[in-house]
């Protein structure tokens, strides 16, 4: 009986907490998203969904209309909006990344040597030392899916190792089987 009452109390408490959090969320209305987050989302959309220009423009407009512009250079976001209208995604991406201090778009290949970095909006920032550099959105990584000579050689060596192991196991197997050992251990009339 106590277990059932405990389960009922726990269920009632969980339902109350769920409803309380939902009422609190509705009472506060739609939370205002900071401009920096909207700019980061717009950059991610440019990288991952470059064909969805309407969604990218919407994020940039919401970033311009946001109440909190801390850490964002609004002029560069406006430049990015103008570049989007002209269909220049690369320029828009560079302006957005520079607007939040993430630096210009990084391309594929060996990175160029950089000098001092600053965290001010409008100035590029690159990861240095123990910093993660997570505000820089890199281009999509597309690995080479072709099978080359090195992969074929590794596959051949792996197959040879497997076949060699099976051959050694067959060749070095004991002459007496487990069945014969069990029969000799349980044979009637024998003493140990």
JOUR-V377671 format. One record per run of one state. SS is the DSSP state (hx for helix, st for strand, lp for the rest). FROM is the first residue (numbers start at 1). LEN is the number of residues. Records with the same first field share a line. If there is no record, write none. Layout:
BEGIN
SS: FROM-LEN + FROM-LEN
END
This chain:
BEGIN
lp: 1-1 + 29-6 + 49-4 + 66-8 + 86-3 + 100-49 + 172-6 + 186-7
hx: 2-27 + 35-14 + 53-13 + 74-12 + 89-11 + 149-23 + 178-8
END
